[in-house]
Amino acid sequence: MSARKNPREGSTFESFLEEAGILEEVNAGAMKKLLALRLAETMRKQKISKAAMAKRMRTSRAQLDRLLDPENQSVTLLTMSKAASALGKRLFIHLDDAA
């Protein structure tokens, strides 16, 4: 008896996003959300208020709010790096080979 392929089995979610032409956008959004959540978590653990964090970064509270907003993707690498530095962290970005 030969194995039958499941007729309901489809492509991977990643290939679906790629076919839809939105894979990079979705990945970038996910990375930004993760960064925002980790920054907020680190601020909470270190007991740093938003006002104190903005002061450490030498930026406005509004700019910090944009950075911490998981939905706002218009944040620069410089701002992300400043935030990491203000928390005693370093931001690393690397390129991996595509699958």
Buried (B, 14 or more C-beta within 10 A) or exposed (E): EEEEEEEEEEEEEEEEBBEEEEBEEBEEBEEBBEBBEBBBEBBEEEEBEEEEBBBBBEBEEEBBEBBBBBEEBEBEEEBBBBBBEBBEEEBEEEEEEEE
